[in-house]
Amino acid sequence: MKILNSRSSRIASELLTVVLLILGNNLILFSRYTHAAPIDNPNNSAEPELTIDVTGERRIELPKSTPVYTIDRQQIERQGAKNVADTLNNLPGFAINNAGYGADIHTGTYYRGASINQFIILLNGRPIGNNINTYHGATDLNSIPVDAIERIELSSGASNILYGSETFGGVVNIITKTYQGTPQTNISAELGSYGRQDYRASYTGGSDRLNYRIGVEKYRIDNNYRVPVGAANRDPVTGNLTNADTDLTSYSGKISATIDDRNRLDFDAIKITSRRGLVYFGFPFQRDRLNHDALNVGLNWRSQLSSDRSSILNTTLSFNQDYFDTFGPSGANSRRGTLDSQDVTGRIDHNWKTSATNTLRWGGEIQNRQLNGTTISTVPNRIAFNETENRNVVNTALFAVNTWKVNERTAIDIGLRQNFNTQFGNYLNPSLGSRWEITPNLALRASVAGAQRNPGLDQLYLYDTVHGWFPNPNLKPETGATWTAGVDLAFSPTSTATITYFGSNLNDRIATQAISPTVTQWTNIGQVSTNGLEIGFKQQITPQWSAFANYTYTDAKIQSGIERGLQLSLVPYSVAQLGVGYANRGWEVNLLANYNAGTRRAFFNNPGQISTNFVSSFFNLDLSARIPVGENVGVNLYVENLADVQYEKVNRIYSPGRTYRVGVAANF
């Protein structure tokens, strides 16, 4: 799949304009495929659902040429998830190394072999975090509270066209809670191993026309458990993990106003303050700290332009800020780096059912990204690189995804996204997908999409004085294509499965590379090809008993350079999750199992050196339970790592063995 460069921008722009006009006039008939009732409510329909999806309020959905995985708040609560990272870890395809006890933010979050900078995190359909601060990933999944979340949706394929070329790895959309009914207060308190404390409170209320929710969470943990010799940040005297504590405070709020039968206005905001120690796998013992302050604010106007809901317009204005302050101990060799990244985004998204067999989703967005960065060091060989950078980039895009319902069982979707970028010129990304329902219980699907992920402004211009990494203003964008092919199965109205082959080819991948014994720099290291298999299964055994299972195999192979033929470091070949749950009249018991096949270690190497050491595989069992002690009060119990086996999660970062949590939750 060819990605057009700036020389072809005028032709590409004209092509996109023509396509939009043709689509708008119904000369090309592409339509959304309409699917059956959700599997999570088997009484809704006799027809089984062929995708793993959960419906709430009516919303604009994506084409079904790739699966959309959804996890709702009930599932999040049953799993005992502490943050978004915990939740995503139980979805197919994810390998999250930088969450949990003793987490190291450098070890990454991966989905189908793509890093967090190659997919996008959305909050109510708008970006949270951004691509201008790529060292920290600009999205700390440990710091996003789950108490405000209604559901999380995971998608790919056509999502690349709708939400940006940087999203070729996938799209995670976090939807926050809304409320309607009698005002309610929810409070919870939880204590656990190694100084863990978690306190949450929220107040909700509303009517048919106006509803609202405000919430606050206070979380902290010491993470001072024993680790073996050779572990990162092991205190040589006590043998404990040190400088791995986290202190987090978050505030969230949402107001939804129904103006009339066709118009609704939503305003929501989340403020996060995080203070934590950093555990560096590449150094024997460090005491660097990270202060992270984040603010995300969004205003959305949803307008139903037709009485039959065939035309829905969403207009969104949002602001996102992430302030990262990384610093080492004060003294003669102190060092500090700050990154203040800000996004202002305006977006129009129109979902238009132009005919009984055709649906067009089209729109445009403009995003201004600003990075203010400062590095300050008293280390003698780094003083010369102290600097302040103020950079910005503006990206404007037009997008269209059109779905044609060929017949009752077949749908085809085609998409185009034209980007106009002040840093890297203009480029066009296409997508194509199809889904064929052979029988009510069996469907085939496939998709392919092109992508371009541009370097972060920090990678281009700002020296990282904490690690000694040099920027590279000559970095080229990562370009390539991603594809899927799969089968959707419905064994019964309460039992479904998805099987997906996925792949991608990425040129000019960006990573740090040692170019001399004393210089490490951001570099285009070459080509990476990824192929894998993803399996998801859900079963409602009885009204009380349910089960799910996920398995993902990922072969992310380096195709060029000195590491040619090796798996990307920190990406496991295989991950699997299995869950069994029981829920009845307020009583709940859930058993979760996780398997990780291990990863290739990554180190800060000298020029010409490669790492061929692997972290061993591990298997983990967690148990959670809820015991009702009244109509509105429950006691929550969690036991993680039931086998009490301490294992290396990744790159000399170790689990603590068995841990406990106990809490109480009430609403009134």
N, C-alpha and C positions, 0 to 999 in steps of 0.2 A: 504494500500500500504506500503510495507516494505522498509525502508531506510537502506541500508547496512552500517555497521561500518567498522573500519579499519581491523578487523580480516578477513573480507570477501573481502578486497581490491584486493588481487591477483586474486581471482576468478572473481571479477567484472571487473577488467581490461582485463582479458582474454576474458570474455564474450563480452565486448564492442569491442575488436579487431576482434573477430569472426563475430560479427554483421556487423561491418564496411566492412569487406572483403566480406561478403555475399551480402550486399547491393551494393557494388561496382561492383560485378559480376552479378547483376540483378537476383539473385536467389530468392530474395524476391521482389515482385513487388508492390512498394508503389509510388504513384504519386501525384503531386500537382493537386488540383481541379482548372480548368480554369473557370473564371467567366466572366459575361457580362460586358458591358460598364458602366461607372460610372454614378450614378444618378444625379450628379451635372451638367451634360451636357446631357439633355434628348434627344437631337438631334443626339447623337452618334449612337444610336442603338434602334431598336424597342423592343429589349429584356430588361426588367427591371432588374436593379441591385438588388441583394438580400443581400448585405452588405453595411453598411454605410462606404463609402470609397471615396477618392478623388485621382485621378491619376494626376501626373505631368510628369516628365521624367520617362522613364522605370526604374523600380527598382525591387530588389528582394523582393518578397512578402511572407507573412506567410500563412500557411495552414488556411483554412476557418472553422475549427472545433470550433473556438471561434470568435466572431465579432472583427473587427478592426475598431475603431472609429477614424476618421480623421477630423481635423479642419484646414482650410487653412488660408492664410494671409488675404483674403478678409473678411472671417467670423470674424477673430480676430479684424480687423479694424472696422467692423460694430458694434461689441460688445463694442468697446471702452476699450478693455482690457489694463490694465496698466502694467501687468506682466504675467508670465506664470501661476501663481496661479489663476488670474482672468479667464484666458482661460480655465483651467482645471475645474473650478467650473461650467462651462456650459456643461460639458460632463457627460454622465451617470455614476453614481456610486461614484462620488467624494463629499466629505465633507471637505472643507478647512477652518479651524478655525483660522489659523495663518497668514492670509493675509487681507489687507484692512485697514481701519482706526483703529488706536490703536492696531494693531495686536500684539499678544503675541506668540513668537516662540514656547513656551512650549505647546500650546494647539493643535498643530498638524495638519497634513494632512492625510486624510484617504481615501482609495479606497476599496470599498466593505468590509469595516471593518478592512482592513489591514493598518497599519501605514506606514509612508513614508520610514521607515527602512526595510519594508517588500516588497517594490517594488523598482524599479530602474529607475533613470532618465538618459537618454542617450542624448548626443549631437552628431548628425550625426552618430548614431550607436555605440558610445563609452561612457563609464561612465562619468558622471559629478557629483561630490560628490562621496562619498564612504561609506562603512559600518564600517570604523574604528573609526569614530567620531559620535557616535549615539545620544549623548545628543542634539546636534544642528541639527541632521538629516543630516548634512554634505551637504545639498542642500537647500539653502534659495531661495524658489520660488519667493519671493518678489524681488529678486535682478537680476533675469534673464530678460533682456530687450526683448520686443516683436518686436522691429523695425527690427531685423535681421532675424526673423523667417519666413520661407516659409510655413511650416505646422507642426502640432503636431499629432503624431499617438499614439493611446492607444491600447494595445493588452495584451493578457494573454495566457494561455494554453501552446502551444508549445514554446512560447517565454521564458518560464521558463528554457527550455533545452538549448536554443540558447544563452541566456544572463546571466545565472547563477542561482543557486539554491536559492539565496536570493531574486529572483524576483517572488516568488510564488504569491505575491499580484498583480503583473502586471508589464508592461513595458511602460514607457512614452518615446517616441523617438522624440526629437526636431530636425527638419531639417532646417538648415539655408538657406538663399536665395542665388541663383546664378543668373547671368545676362548675357545676350548676346544681343548686339545691339549697338546703338548709346550711347556714354557716357551720363550719367544723374546724376544730383545732386538733392537730396531730402532733404528738410529742414522742420521742424515743430517746433512750439512753443505753449505751452499750459499753462494757468493759471487757478487756481481753489481755492476752499474753503480751509481755514485753512493753508494758506501759500503754497499751492501746486504749483510747477513749474516743467515743463518738457520740455526740449529742445533736439531735435534730428537732426542729420545731417548724410547723407551718400552719397557716390559717387560710382557709378557703371559704368562699361564699359566692352568692350571686343569684340571678334571676334569669328569666327568659332573654332579657335584653343585655344584661351586664353580669359578668362573672370575673372573679379575680382569685389570685393565689400569691401569697408571700411566704418565703421560707428562709431558714438560716441553718447552717451546719457548722459545728466545731469539731475538728478531728485532730488527734495527735497520736504519735507512737514513737517509742524510743528505739526499737530495733537493736537491742543490746544483747543478743543471744550469742552463744558460743559458736565459733566456726573453726574448722581445722587449719592446721599449719599450711600456709600457701594461699589462703583465701585473701581476697582483696580487703583492705582496711581492717585487718586483724590486729588488735592490740597485743603486742608481744608479751605484756605482763599478765593481763587478765585472760587472754585468749578469746575475748569477745569482739564481735563486730562493733566498730565505732563510727561516729560521724554519719550515721544512717538514719537519724531521726527526721520526722516530718511533722510540721504544725500547719494546719490548713483551716481557713475560715472562708465560708462562701455565703453569699446572699443572692437570692433569686426572687423574681416577681413576674407576674403575667396578668394582664388585663385584656379581656375580650369583650367588645361591645358590638351587639347586633343593631346596626343602624336601621335596617328595615329587612323585609323578607329576602332581599337579594344582596345586601352589603354587610360586611363584617370587618371590623377593625381590631387588630391584635397588636399589643405592645408588650414586649418582654425584655428582661435584662437579667444578666448574671454577673456578679462581681466576685472574684476569687483572689485571696491573699494566701500565698504559700511560702513557708520558710523551711528549708530542709538542708541536710548535709548531703554531700555527693560521694558516692563510692565509685572510684575509678578502677576499672579492671586492669588498666595498663600500667599502674604504678603500685608499688608495694604498700604505701601508707600515705594517705592524703587527708587534709582537713578542709578542703574547699567547700564553700557554702553556695547555695543558690536561693535568691529571693525572686519570686515570680508573682507579679501582680497582673491580673487580667480583667478586662471589662468587655462585655459583648452586649450590645443594645440593638434591638430591631423593631421596626414598625412595618406591619403588613396590612394591606387593604385587599380583601378578597371580595370580588364583585361578580355576581351571577348575571351575565348579560342577556340570558334568555330564560324564559319561563320553564323550559324543560331541562334546564341545567346542562345543555349541550355546549354552552360557551361560558367559560369561567376565566376571569382575569385576576392574576395575583400581581400586585405591585409592592415591592419591598425596598426599604431603605435601611441600611445597617451600618454600624460602626463597631470595629473590633480593635482592641489594643492589648498587646502583650509586652510587658516590661520584664526583662531578665537581667539580673545583677549577679554575676558570678565572681567570687573573690576568694583569695587564699588568706592564710593567717597574716596578720600585720607583722611588720618587722623590716629588716634590712632588705629582704628579697620578696616583698609583697607584690601582688599583681591583681588586677581587677578589670573586668570587662562588662559593659552594659550594652544591652540591645533593646531599644524602644521601637517596636514595630506597630504601625497603625494602618488599618484598612477602612476606607469609606466606599461602600458599594451600593449602587442603585440597580434595580432589576425589574423587568417586566416579563411576565410569563403567562402566555395565553393558551389555554387548553380548549380547543374548538372542534367539536364533532360536526364536521361540515356536511356529512351525510350519514345514512345508516351503515355504510361500509367504510367510512373514512374519518380518521381523527388526526388533527394537526396540532402539535404542541410547538409553539414558536415564541420568540421574544428576543430580548437583548439585555445586556448589562454593561455597566461601566464601573471599573474598580480603580481607585487610586491607592497605591501602596507606598508607605513612607517608612524609611529606616533611619533612625538616629543612633549611631553607635560610637562608643568611646572605649579606648583601651589605655590603661594606666599601669605601668610596671616600674619597680625599682630594681629589677633583676638587671645586672650590668649589661648583658648581651641582648636585652630586649628594650632598653630605654629608647633607643633610636627609632623604634617602631610604634611608640605611643602616638595616638592619633584620635581625631574625631571625624566621623563621616556622616554626612546628611545626604541621603539619596532617596529618590522616589521613581516609581514606574507606574504608568497608566496603561491599563488593558481594557479595550472595548471589544465587545463580541456580539455577533448576531448568530442565533442558533435556530434550528428547526429539526424536529423529529416527527415524521409522518408515518402513520400506521394504516395499512390497507388490509381490510378483512376480505380476503379473496373469496372465501366461502365460510360456512358455519364453523369449519374446523381449521382453517388456515389463515395465518396473518403474517404480513411482511412489514418491517419498519425500516426506514431509511432516514439518516440524519446527516446534517452538515453544520459545522461551526466555523465561522470566519472570525479570526482574532486580529486585532490591530494593536500591536504592542510597541510602546515608545522605546523599549530597549532592544527588542529582537525582531522588529518589523512585523509584517503581516503573514499569516499562514492559515491554511485551511485544513480542518480535520473532518473526515467522513466516518460514517458508521453504517452498517447494514446488519439486519437481523431478521429471523423468521421463526415461526412456531407452527407446528402441524400436529393437531390433535387427531391421532389415528383412530382411537376409540375414546369413550369417556374416561377410561382408566389409563391411557397411555398417550404421551405426547413427546415429540421430538422438537428440539430447538437448536439454534446456532446464531452466533453473532461475531462480528469483526469490527474493530474500530482503530483509527489512527490517533496518534497523540504526540504532544510536544510538551515537555516540562522544562521550563527555563531555570537557569541557576538562581539561587537566592542572592539578594543584594549583599548579604554578609560574605558569601563565598566569593563574590566578585571584588569587593572593595575593602573589607574590614579585617585587619590582622587580629587573630585570636591569641591574645597575650597569655591567657591561662594555660593553653596547650602548646602555644608556639606554632600555630598553623598559619600559613601565609595565604592571603587571598589570591585570586587569579582573574584579572579582568578579561582574559582571553578565553574564558570558559565558553564552550558551545552548549546549546540546549541538548537535553536528552530527547531523542526522537525514536519513534518505532510504531509498533502495532500490537494490539492485543486481541485475542479471539477465544471463543468458547463453543462447545458443542455438548449437548446433553439430552437426558431423558427425564421426564417427569412421570412418576408412577403413583397411582392411587389404588391400593390393594382393597380398600374399603372406605366408606365415608369418614372413618376415624384413623386411617393408617395411610401415610403418604411417604414417598421417597423421591429424592432428586439425585441424579448422577451427572456430574459435569466434568468434561475434559477442558482444561484451560491452558492457555499458552500465551507467550508474549516474546517479542524480540525488541531489545532496547539497544540503541547505538549511543556511543559517547557517554556512557554512564559516569556520573560524577561521584568522586570519593577522594579522601585524603590519601596522599602517596608521598613516601619519602623520596625526595629527588637528590638528596645528599645526606651525609651523616648528621648534619646539623639543621637541615631544612625539610619540613613537611608542608606540602601545599595542596590546595584543592586542585584536582586534575580530572580531565576526561580520560578515564582509565580504559575504555574500550567497550566491547559488545558483551551483552548478557542475554542468553536465551533461556526461557523458562517454559517447562511443560509439567503438567500435574493432573491429578485426579481428585475430585472432591465428591463426597457422598454425604447426604443428609437424610435422616429418617426420623419420623415422628409417629407416635402411636398413643392414642387414647384407649387404654386397655379396658377400663370400666369408667363410669362417671367419677370414681375416686382415684384410680390409678392411671398414671401416664408415664411415658418413656420417650427418650430421644437418644440418637447416636449420630455422631459426625466423625468423618475420617477425611484427612487431606494428605496427599502425597505431593511433594513439590521438588522438582529437579531444576534448580536455578543455577545454570552452568555458565561459568565465565568462558568466553569464546576467544579472548585475545589477551596479550600480555603475559607476564611471568606466571600468573595463576591460571592460565588456560587449562580447561578441563576440570577445574575444582568447583565445588559447590560454593555459592556465595557464603561468606562467613556469617554466622549468627542465624542462618535460615535452616531450620530442621527439615530433614527429608520427609518425616511423617509426624503428624499430630493427630490425636483422636480424643473425643470426649463422649462420655456415656452418662446418662442421667435417668434415674427412676424416682418418681415422686408419688406421694399419697396425700390427698387433701379431702377432709370431710368435717363439716360443721366447725370450722376454725382450727382443727387439728391438722398439722402438716409435718411430713417427714420426707426429706429428699437426700438421696445418695448420689454424689457426683464423682466420676472417675476421669482422670486426665492422663494421657500418655504423650510423651515427647521423645522422639527417636534420638535426640542429641544434635548438637551443632558443631560446625567447624569453628574453632577459636579464632579470634581476631586479636592481633597485637599491633602496637606501634612498631613496625619493623624498620630495619635499616634497608638502604637501597639493595635490591636484588634478593632479599629474603622473602620467603613465603611461609605461611603457617599451614601445616598439615595435621595438627593435633585436633582431636575431636573430644567434645564433652560427651560423657556417657549418657545413655538413655535413662529416663526415669518414669515412674508410674506413681500416681497420687490419688488418694481417696479422701473425699470431704463429706461430712454429714451435717445437715442442718435440720432443725425442728422448730415448730411453733406450738406452744401449749396455751390454749385459751384459759384465762382465769376469770373471765367475766364477759359480758356482751361486747364490751369495747376495749378490753385489755388483753394483751397476750405477752407471753414470755418467749423470747427467741434464744435458741441455743445453737452454737456452731462448733464443730470439731474439725479442724483441717489437718491433713496429713495423718490419717488414722493409724497408719503403719509405723509412725514415728521414725521414719528413715530420712536422715539428712542427706540431701543430694545436691550436686552442683547444677544450678539452673542454667547458667551460661557464663563463660569467661571468668571463672573463679568467684562467681557470686553464688552463695549457698543459701538453701532454705534452712529454717530453724528447727526442723522436726515438728512434732505434734504441737498444735496451738489450740487455744480455747477462746471462745467469746460467749458472753451471756448478756442479754439485754431485755428491756421491757418497752413495749410500745402501746400507746393508748390514743384513742380519739374520742372527742366529746363535743 
